């Protein structure tokens, strides 16, 4: 009877350790997947920021050119020179 009880306790211990290892592996896998997702999302966000900066720079350059054209156009008008 003692052998049977001891065997059952040993089996429960092995099963408990095995379940903990499996749970720990699953937790590590989930953490790695979350880290990869975060890295991918940060890369996408960085690309979006770079694109927005380029578009803003292009828009500012176009606006500057339009302002220069307006200034040059105003200078060419009769009576437009205040000096």
Residue, then its C-alpha position, 0 to 999 in steps of 0.5 A: x500500500x505504501x508503494x502504491x501511495x508513493x508511486x502515485x505521489x511521484x507520478x503527481x509530482x512528475x506531472x506537476x513539474x511537466x505542466x509547469x514547464x509546458x506553461x513556462x514554455x507557452x509563456x515564453x513563446x507568447x512573450x516572444x510573439x508579443x515582442x516581434x509584434x511590437x517590433x513590427x508595429x514600431x517599424x511600421x510607425x517609423x515608416x509612417x512618420x518618415x513618409x509624413x515628414x517627407x510629405x510635409x517637407x514637399x508641401x512646405x517647399x511647394x508653398x514656399x515656391x508659390x509664395x515666391x511666385x506671388x511675391x515676384x508677380x506682385x513686384x512686376x505689377x504697375x505701381x506694385x513697387x513701394x520704393 
